[in-house]
Amino acid sequence: MAQKRHGQLRGALMMINPVDIAEYMKKLDRENLLLLFRILPKDISAEVFSYMDSDQR
């Protein structure tokens, strides 16, 4: 069940600009931030990471 939800979330995130994902991630706690990074494909997570504030990395 969790895999299906992660797949759905991944699909939805793929439609969002990486800049917007990075902005949204400012609102997440550390646990959810890490989960989101695990769900994203590596190329997208690397791009999102490049847009994050240095204190968030």
mmCIF file of the N, C-alpha and C atoms, coordinates in Angstrom:
data_MODEL
# 
_entry.id   MODEL 
# 
loop_
_atom_site.group_PDB 
_atom_site.id 
_atom_site.type_symbol 
_atom_site.label_atom_id 
_atom_site.label_alt_id 
_atom_site.label_comp_id 
_atom_site.label_asym_id 
_atom_site.label_entity_id 
_atom_site.label_seq_id 
_atom_site.pdbx_PDB_ins_code 
_atom_site.Cartn_x 
_atom_site.Cartn_y 
_atom_site.Cartn_z 
_atom_site.occupancy 
_atom_site.B_iso_or_equiv 
_atom_site.pdbx_formal_charge 
_atom_site.auth_seq_id 
_atom_site.auth_comp_id 
_atom_site.auth_asym_id 
_atom_site.auth_atom_id 
_atom_site.pdbx_PDB_model_num 
ATOM 1   N N  . MET A 1 1  ? 0.826  -1.196 0.000   1.00 0.00 ? 1  MET A N  1 
ATOM 2   C CA . MET A 1 1  ? 0.000  0.000  0.000   1.00 0.00 ? 1  MET A CA 1 
ATOM 3   C C  . MET A 1 1  ? 0.871  1.260  0.000   1.00 0.00 ? 1  MET A C  1 
ATOM 4   N N  . ALA A 1 2  ? 1.893  1.278  0.845   1.00 0.00 ? 2  ALA A N  1 
ATOM 5   C CA . ALA A 1 2  ? 2.775  2.446  0.906   1.00 0.00 ? 2  ALA A CA 1 
ATOM 6   C C  . ALA A 1 2  ? 3.486  2.645  -0.425  1.00 0.00 ? 2  ALA A C  1 
ATOM 7   N N  . GLN A 1 3  ? 3.864  1.537  -1.083  1.00 0.00 ? 3  GLN A N  1 
ATOM 8   C CA . GLN A 1 3  ? 4.545  1.638  -2.377  1.00 0.00 ? 3  GLN A CA 1 
ATOM 9   C C  . GLN A 1 3  ? 3.645  2.313  -3.406  1.00 0.00 ? 3  GLN A C  1 
ATOM 10  N N  . LYS A 1 4  ? 2.363  1.981  -3.372  1.00 0.00 ? 4  LYS A N  1 
ATOM 11  C CA . LYS A 1 4  ? 1.416  2.580  -4.316  1.00 0.00 ? 4  LYS A CA 1 
ATOM 12  C C  . LYS A 1 4  ? 1.304  4.081  -4.063  1.00 0.00 ? 4  LYS A C  1 
ATOM 13  N N  . ARG A 1 5  ? 1.221  4.453  -2.792  1.00 0.00 ? 5  ARG A N  1 
ATOM 14  C CA . ARG A 1 5  ? 1.129  5.879  -2.451  1.00 0.00 ? 5  ARG A CA 1 
ATOM 15  C C  . ARG A 1 5  ? 2.396  6.617  -2.852  1.00 0.00 ? 5  ARG A C  1 
ATOM 16  N N  . HIS A 1 6  ? 3.543  5.974  -2.620  1.00 0.00 ? 6  HIS A N  1 
ATOM 17  C CA . HIS A 1 6  ? 4.808  6.604  -3.008  1.00 0.00 ? 6  HIS A CA 1 
ATOM 18  C C  . HIS A 1 6  ? 4.867  6.788  -4.518  1.00 0.00 ? 6  HIS A C  1 
ATOM 19  N N  . GLY A 1 7  ? 4.366  5.801  -5.249  1.00 0.00 ? 7  GLY A N  1 
ATOM 20  C CA . GLY A 1 7  ? 4.329  5.900  -6.707  1.00 0.00 ? 7  GLY A CA 1 
ATOM 21  C C  . GLY A 1 7  ? 3.423  7.031  -7.171  1.00 0.00 ? 7  GLY A C  1 
ATOM 22  N N  . GLN A 1 8  ? 2.286  7.179  -6.525  1.00 0.00 ? 8  GLN A N  1 
ATOM 23  C CA . GLN A 1 8  ? 1.364  8.262  -6.873  1.00 0.00 ? 8  GLN A CA 1 
ATOM 24  C C  . GLN A 1 8  ? 1.974  9.617  -6.549  1.00 0.00 ? 8  GLN A C  1 
ATOM 25  N N  . LEU A 1 9  ? 2.609  9.707  -5.398  1.00 0.00 ? 9  LEU A N  1 
ATOM 26  C CA . LEU A 1 9  ? 3.255  10.957 -5.005  1.00 0.00 ? 9  LEU A CA 1 
ATOM 27  C C  . LEU A 1 9  ? 4.389  11.291 -5.962  1.00 0.00 ? 9  LEU A C  1 
ATOM 28  N N  . ARG A 1 10 ? 5.153  10.282 -6.321  1.00 0.00 ? 10 ARG A N  1 
ATOM 29  C CA . ARG A 1 10 ? 6.256  10.492 -7.266  1.00 0.00 ? 10 ARG A CA 1 
ATOM 30  C C  . ARG A 1 10 ? 5.727  11.030 -8.596  1.00 0.00 ? 10 ARG A C  1 
ATOM 31  N N  . GLY A 1 11 ? 4.652  10.445 -9.083  1.00 0.00 ? 11 GLY A N  1 
ATOM 32  C CA . GLY A 1 11 ? 4.054  10.901 -10.333 1.00 0.00 ? 11 GLY A CA 1 
ATOM 33  C C  . GLY A 1 11 ? 3.587  12.344 -10.249 1.00 0.00 ? 11 GLY A C  1 
ATOM 34  N N  . ALA A 1 12 ? 2.979  12.698 -9.133  1.00 0.00 ? 12 ALA A N  1 
ATOM 35  C CA . ALA A 1 12 ? 2.512  14.078 -8.950  1.00 0.00 ? 12 ALA A CA 1 
ATOM 36  C C  . ALA A 1 12 ? 3.690  15.041 -8.870  1.00 0.00 ? 12 ALA A C  1 
ATOM 37  N N  . LEU A 1 13 ? 4.736  14.641 -8.165  1.00 0.00 ? 13 LEU A N  1 
ATOM 38  C CA . LEU A 1 13 ? 5.909  15.513 -8.021  1.00 0.00 ? 13 LEU A CA 1 
ATOM 39  C C  . LEU A 1 13 ? 6.625  15.731 -9.350  1.00 0.00 ? 13 LEU A C  1 
ATOM 40  N N  . MET A 1 14 ? 6.576  14.742 -10.222 1.00 0.00 ? 14 MET A N  1 
ATOM 41  C CA . MET A 1 14 ? 7.233  14.860 -11.524 1.00 0.00 ? 14 MET A CA 1 
ATOM 42  C C  . MET A 1 14 ? 6.611  15.966 -12.375 1.00 0.00 ? 14 MET A C  1 
ATOM 43  N N  . MET A 1 15 ? 5.397  16.363 -12.034 1.00 0.00 ? 15 MET A N  1 
ATOM 44  C CA . MET A 1 15 ? 4.703  17.396 -12.797 1.00 0.00 ? 15 MET A CA 1 
ATOM 45  C C  . MET A 1 15 ? 4.952  18.794 -12.233 1.00 0.00 ? 15 MET A C  1 
ATOM 46  N N  . ILE A 1 16 ? 5.683  18.875 -11.118 1.00 0.00 ? 16 ILE A N  1 
ATOM 47  C CA . ILE A 1 16 ? 5.939  20.154 -10.453 1.00 0.00 ? 16 ILE A CA 1 
ATOM 48  C C  . ILE A 1 16 ? 7.366  20.595 -10.737 1.00 0.00 ? 16 ILE A C  1 
ATOM 49  N N  . ASN A 1 17 ? 7.540  21.874 -10.955 1.00 0.00 ? 17 ASN A N  1 
ATOM 50  C CA . ASN A 1 17 ? 8.857  22.448 -11.201 1.00 0.00 ? 17 ASN A CA 1 
ATOM 51  C C  . ASN A 1 17 ? 9.757  22.215 -9.986  1.00 0.00 ? 17 ASN A C  1 
ATOM 52  N N  . PRO A 1 18 ? 11.005 21.790 -10.195 1.00 0.00 ? 18 PRO A N  1 
ATOM 53  C CA . PRO A 1 18 ? 11.930 21.560 -9.073  1.00 0.00 ? 18 PRO A CA 1 
ATOM 54  C C  . PRO A 1 18 ? 12.110 22.773 -8.155  1.00 0.00 ? 18 PRO A C  1 
ATOM 55  N N  . VAL A 1 19 ? 12.016 23.968 -8.701  1.00 0.00 ? 19 VAL A N  1 
ATOM 56  C CA . VAL A 1 19 ? 12.109 25.180 -7.871  1.00 0.00 ? 19 VAL A CA 1 
ATOM 57  C C  . VAL A 1 19 ? 10.948 25.219 -6.886  1.00 0.00 ? 19 VAL A C  1 
ATOM 58  N N  . ASP A 1 20 ? 9.764  24.873 -7.352  1.00 0.00 ? 20 ASP A N  1 
ATOM 59  C CA . ASP A 1 20 ? 8.582  24.866 -6.488  1.00 0.00 ? 20 ASP A CA 1 
ATOM 60  C C  . ASP A 1 20 ? 8.653  23.751 -5.444  1.00 0.00 ? 20 ASP A C  1 
ATOM 61  N N  . ILE A 1 21 ? 9.215  22.613 -5.821  1.00 0.00 ? 21 ILE A N  1 
ATOM 62  C CA . ILE A 1 21 ? 9.389  21.527 -4.854  1.00 0.00 ? 21 ILE A CA 1 
ATOM 63  C C  . ILE A 1 21 ? 10.331 21.975 -3.748  1.00 0.00 ? 21 ILE A C  1 
ATOM 64  N N  . ALA A 1 22 ? 11.431 22.620 -4.123  1.00 0.00 ? 22 ALA A N  1 
ATOM 65  C CA . ALA A 1 22 ? 12.394 23.111 -3.129  1.00 0.00 ? 22 ALA A CA 1 
ATOM 66  C C  . ALA A 1 22 ? 11.738 24.119 -2.192  1.00 0.00 ? 22 ALA A C  1 
ATOM 67  N N  . GLU A 1 23 ? 10.897 24.970 -2.730  1.00 0.00 ? 23 GLU A N  1 
ATOM 68  C CA . GLU A 1 23 ? 10.193 25.961 -1.910  1.00 0.00 ? 23 GLU A CA 1 
ATOM 69  C C  . GLU A 1 23 ? 9.243  25.263 -0.931  1.00 0.00 ? 23 GLU A C  1 
ATOM 70  N N  . TYR A 1 24 ? 8.522  24.272 -1.412  1.00 0.00 ? 24 TYR A N  1 
ATOM 71  C CA . TYR A 1 24 ? 7.599  23.523 -0.554  1.00 0.00 ? 24 TYR A CA 1 
ATOM 72  C C  . TYR A 1 24 ? 8.351  22.795 0.562   1.00 0.00 ? 24 TYR A C  1 
ATOM 73  N N  . MET A 1 25 ? 9.522  22.289 0.242   1.00 0.00 ? 25 MET A N  1 
ATOM 74  C CA . MET A 1 25 ? 10.293 21.513 1.210   1.00 0.00 ? 25 MET A CA 1 
ATOM 75  C C  . MET A 1 25 ? 10.719 22.344 2.417   1.00 0.00 ? 25 MET A C  1 
ATOM 76  N N  . LYS A 1 26 ? 10.702 23.653 2.286   1.00 0.00 ? 26 LYS A N  1 
ATOM 77  C CA . LYS A 1 26 ? 11.026 24.520 3.425   1.00 0.00 ? 26 LYS A CA 1 
ATOM 78  C C  . LYS A 1 26 ? 10.049 24.306 4.581   1.00 0.00 ? 26 LYS A C  1 
ATOM 79  N N  . LYS A 1 27 ? 8.850  23.847 4.253   1.00 0.00 ? 27 LYS A N  1 
ATOM 80  C CA . LYS A 1 27 ? 7.794  23.676 5.251   1.00 0.00 ? 27 LYS A CA 1 
ATOM 81  C C  . LYS A 1 27 ? 7.820  22.303 5.925   1.00 0.00 ? 27 LYS A C  1 
ATOM 82  N N  . LEU A 1 28 ? 8.655  21.398 5.429   1.00 0.00 ? 28 LEU A N  1 
ATOM 83  C CA . LEU A 1 28 ? 8.654  20.026 5.928   1.00 0.00 ? 28 LEU A CA 1 
ATOM 84  C C  . LEU A 1 28 ? 9.627  19.833 7.083   1.00 0.00 ? 28 LEU A C  1 
ATOM 85  N N  . ASP A 1 29 ? 9.278  18.903 7.964   1.00 0.00 ? 29 ASP A N  1 
ATOM 86  C CA . ASP A 1 29 ? 10.237 18.513 9.004   1.00 0.00 ? 29 ASP A CA 1 
ATOM 87  C C  . ASP A 1 29 ? 11.275 17.584 8.368   1.00 0.00 ? 29 ASP A C  1 
ATOM 88  N N  . ARG A 1 30 ? 12.325 17.323 9.097   1.00 0.00 ? 30 ARG A N  1 
ATOM 89  C CA . ARG A 1 30 ? 13.451 16.539 8.563   1.00 0.00 ? 30 ARG A CA 1 
ATOM 90  C C  . ARG A 1 30 ? 13.017 15.161 8.058   1.00 0.00 ? 30 ARG A C  1 
ATOM 91  N N  . GLU A 1 31 ? 12.165 14.485 8.803   1.00 0.00 ? 31 GLU A N  1 
ATOM 92  C CA . GLU A 1 31 ? 11.726 13.139 8.426   1.00 0.00 ? 31 GLU A CA 1 
ATOM 93  C C  . GLU A 1 31 ? 11.000 13.138 7.081   1.00 0.00 ? 31 GLU A C  1 
ATOM 94  N N  . ASN A 1 32 ? 10.064 14.067 6.907   1.00 0.00 ? 32 ASN A N  1 
ATOM 95  C CA . ASN A 1 32 ? 9.316  14.138 5.652   1.00 0.00 ? 32 ASN A CA 1 
ATOM 96  C C  . ASN A 1 32 ? 10.179 14.653 4.509   1.00 0.00 ? 32 ASN A C  1 
ATOM 97  N N  . LEU A 1 33 ? 11.120 15.504 4.816   1.00 0.00 ? 33 LEU A N  1 
ATOM 98  C CA . LEU A 1 33 ? 12.057 15.999 3.809   1.00 0.00 ? 33 LEU A CA 1 
ATOM 99  C C  . LEU A 1 33 ? 12.866 14.835 3.232   1.00 0.00 ? 33 LEU A C  1 
ATOM 100 N N  . LEU A 1 34 ? 13.372 13.987 4.102   1.00 0.00 ? 34 LEU A N  1 
ATOM 101 C CA . LEU A 1 34 ? 14.148 12.827 3.655   1.00 0.00 ? 34 LEU A CA 1 
ATOM 102 C C  . LEU A 1 34 ? 13.288 11.847 2.866   1.00 0.00 ? 34 LEU A C  1 
ATOM 103 N N  . LEU A 1 35 ? 12.062 11.649 3.307   1.00 0.00 ? 35 LEU A N  1 
ATOM 104 C CA . LEU A 1 35 ? 11.147 10.759 2.597   1.00 0.00 ? 35 LEU A CA 1 
ATOM 105 C C  . LEU A 1 35 ? 10.896 11.271 1.185   1.00 0.00 ? 35 LEU A C  1 
ATOM 106 N N  . LEU A 1 36 ? 10.670 12.555 1.068   1.00 0.00 ? 36 LEU A N  1 
ATOM 107 C CA . LEU A 1 36 ? 10.417 13.141 -0.243  1.00 0.00 ? 36 LEU A CA 1 
ATOM 108 C C  . LEU A 1 36 ? 11.624 12.957 -1.159  1.00 0.00 ? 36 LEU A C  1 
ATOM 109 N N  . PHE A 1 37 ? 12.823 13.138 -0.639  1.00 0.00 ? 37 PHE A N  1 
ATOM 110 C CA . PHE A 1 37 ? 14.026 12.929 -1.440  1.00 0.00 ? 37 PHE A CA 1 
ATOM 111 C C  . PHE A 1 37 ? 14.151 11.480 -1.903  1.00 0.00 ? 37 PHE A C  1 
ATOM 112 N N  . ARG A 1 38 ? 13.758 10.545 -1.064  1.00 0.00 ? 38 ARG A N  1 
ATOM 113 C CA . ARG A 1 38 ? 13.831 9.130  -1.442  1.00 0.00 ? 38 ARG A CA 1 
ATOM 114 C C  . ARG A 1 38 ? 12.830 8.791  -2.535  1.00 0.00 ? 38 ARG A C  1 
ATOM 115 N N  . ILE A 1 39 ? 11.705 9.469  -2.533  1.00 0.00 ? 39 ILE A N  1 
ATOM 116 C CA . ILE A 1 39 ? 10.658 9.198  -3.517  1.00 0.00 ? 39 ILE A CA 1 
ATOM 117 C C  . ILE A 1 39 ? 11.023 9.754  -4.891  1.00 0.00 ? 39 ILE A C  1 
ATOM 118 N N  . LEU A 1 40 ? 11.669 10.904 -4.915  1.00 0.00 ? 40 LEU A N  1 
ATOM 119 C CA . LEU A 1 40 ? 12.017 11.543 -6.183  1.00 0.00 ? 40 LEU A CA 1 
ATOM 120 C C  . LEU A 1 40 ? 13.082 10.755 -6.942  1.00 0.00 ? 40 LEU A C  1 
ATOM 121 N N  . PRO A 1 41 ? 13.014 10.759 -8.277  1.00 0.00 ? 41 PRO A N  1 
ATOM 122 C CA . PRO A 1 41 ? 14.113 10.183 -9.062  1.00 0.00 ? 41 PRO A CA 1 
ATOM 123 C C  . PRO A 1 41 ? 15.402 10.963 -8.777  1.00 0.00 ? 41 PRO A C  1 
ATOM 124 N N  . LYS A 1 42 ? 16.532 10.305 -8.903  1.00 0.00 ? 42 LYS A N  1 
ATOM 125 C CA . LYS A 1 42 ? 17.814 10.912 -8.533  1.00 0.00 ? 42 LYS A CA 1 
ATOM 126 C C  . LYS A 1 42 ? 18.106 12.206 -9.283  1.00 0.00 ? 42 LYS A C  1 
ATOM 127 N N  . ASP A 1 43 ? 17.802 12.253 -10.560 1.00 0.00 ? 43 ASP A N  1 
ATOM 128 C CA . ASP A 1 43 ? 18.095 13.473 -11.317 1.00 0.00 ? 43 ASP A CA 1 
ATOM 129 C C  . ASP A 1 43 ? 17.241 14.646 -10.842 1.00 0.00 ? 43 ASP A C  1 
ATOM 130 N N  . ILE A 1 44 ? 15.994 14.382 -10.507 1.00 0.00 ? 44 ILE A N  1 
ATOM 131 C CA . ILE A 1 44 ? 15.111 15.440 -10.012 1.00 0.00 ? 44 ILE A CA 1 
ATOM 132 C C  . ILE A 1 44 ? 15.517 15.859 -8.603  1.00 0.00 ? 44 ILE A C  1 
ATOM 133 N N  . SER A 1 45 ? 15.831 14.888 -7.749  1.00 0.00 ? 45 SER A N  1 
ATOM 134 C CA . SER A 1 45 ? 16.227 15.242 -6.382  1.00 0.00 ? 45 SER A CA 1 
ATOM 135 C C  . SER A 1 45 ? 17.517 16.057 -6.383  1.00 0.00 ? 45 SER A C  1 
ATOM 136 N N  . ALA A 1 46 ? 18.432 15.764 -7.298  1.00 0.00 ? 46 ALA A N  1 
ATOM 137 C CA . ALA A 1 46 ? 19.667 16.552 -7.399  1.00 0.00 ? 46 ALA A CA 1 
ATOM 138 C C  . ALA A 1 46 ? 19.357 17.984 -7.819  1.00 0.00 ? 46 ALA A C  1 
ATOM 139 N N  . GLU A 1 47 ? 18.430 18.136 -8.747  1.00 0.00 ? 47 GLU A N  1 
ATOM 140 C CA . GLU A 1 47 ? 18.054 19.481 -9.188  1.00 0.00 ? 47 GLU A CA 1 
ATOM 141 C C  . GLU A 1 47 ? 17.349 20.243 -8.066  1.00 0.00 ? 47 GLU A C  1 
ATOM 142 N N  . VAL A 1 48 ? 16.442 19.575 -7.368  1.00 0.00 ? 48 VAL A N  1 
ATOM 143 C CA . VAL A 1 48 ? 15.746 20.202 -6.237  1.00 0.00 ? 48 VAL A CA 1 
ATOM 144 C C  . VAL A 1 48 ? 16.763 20.636 -5.190  1.00 0.00 ? 48 VAL A C  1 
ATOM 145 N N  . PHE A 1 49 ? 17.719 19.760 -4.894  1.00 0.00 ? 49 PHE A N  1 
ATOM 146 C CA . PHE A 1 49 ? 18.751 20.054 -3.901  1.00 0.00 ? 49 PHE A CA 1 
ATOM 147 C C  . PHE A 1 49 ? 19.509 21.327 -4.263  1.00 0.00 ? 49 PHE A C  1 
ATOM 148 N N  . SER A 1 50 ? 19.763 21.526 -5.545  1.00 0.00 ? 50 SER A N  1 
ATOM 149 C CA . SER A 1 50 ? 20.512 22.712 -5.973  1.00 0.00 ? 50 SER A CA 1 
ATOM 150 C C  . SER A 1 50 ? 19.742 24.009 -5.727  1.00 0.00 ? 50 SER A C  1 
ATOM 151 N N  . TYR A 1 51 ? 18.426 23.922 -5.618  1.00 0.00 ? 51 TYR A N  1 
ATOM 152 C CA . TYR A 1 51 ? 17.596 25.106 -5.379  1.00 0.00 ? 51 TYR A CA 1 
ATOM 153 C C  . TYR A 1 51 ? 17.292 25.339 -3.897  1.00 0.00 ? 51 TYR A C  1 
ATOM 154 N N  . MET A 1 52 ? 17.687 24.412 -3.049  1.00 0.00 ? 52 MET A N  1 
ATOM 155 C CA . MET A 1 52 ? 17.391 24.544 -1.622  1.00 0.00 ? 52 MET A CA 1 
ATOM 156 C C  . MET A 1 52 ? 18.334 25.540 -0.965  1.00 0.00 ? 52 MET A C  1 
ATOM 157 N N  . ASP A 1 53 ? 17.848 26.187 0.089   1.00 0.00 ? 53 ASP A N  1 
ATOM 158 C CA . ASP A 1 53 ? 18.688 27.085 0.882   1.00 0.00 ? 53 ASP A CA 1 
ATOM 159 C C  . ASP A 1 53 ? 19.795 26.275 1.542   1.00 0.00 ? 53 ASP A C  1 
ATOM 160 N N  . SER A 1 54 ? 20.939 26.902 1.750   1.00 0.00 ? 54 SER A N  1 
ATOM 161 C CA . SER A 1 54 ? 22.082 26.188 2.324   1.00 0.00 ? 54 SER A CA 1 
ATOM 162 C C  . SER A 1 54 ? 21.790 25.649 3.724   1.00 0.00 ? 54 SER A C  1 
ATOM 163 N N  . ASP A 1 55 ? 20.987 26.340 4.509   1.00 0.00 ? 55 ASP A N  1 
ATOM 164 C CA . ASP A 1 55 ? 20.677 25.850 5.859   1.00 0.00 ? 55 ASP A CA 1 
ATOM 165 C C  . ASP A 1 55 ? 19.739 24.649 5.838   1.00 0.00 ? 55 ASP A C  1 
ATOM 166 N N  . GLN A 1 56 ? 19.092 24.425 4.729   1.00 0.00 ? 56 GLN A N  1 
ATOM 167 C CA . GLN A 1 56 ? 18.166 23.308 4.593   1.00 0.00 ? 56 GLN A CA 1 
ATOM 168 C C  . GLN A 1 56 ? 18.883 22.034 4.145   1.00 0.00 ? 56 GLN A C  1 
ATOM 169 N N  . ARG A 1 57 ? 20.013 22.196 3.505   1.00 0.00 ? 57 ARG A N  1 
ATOM 170 C CA . ARG A 1 57 ? 20.768 21.050 2.994   1.00 0.00 ? 57 ARG A CA 1 
ATOM 171 C C  . ARG A 1 57 ? 21.352 20.335 4.146   1.00 0.00 ? 57 ARG A C  1 
# 
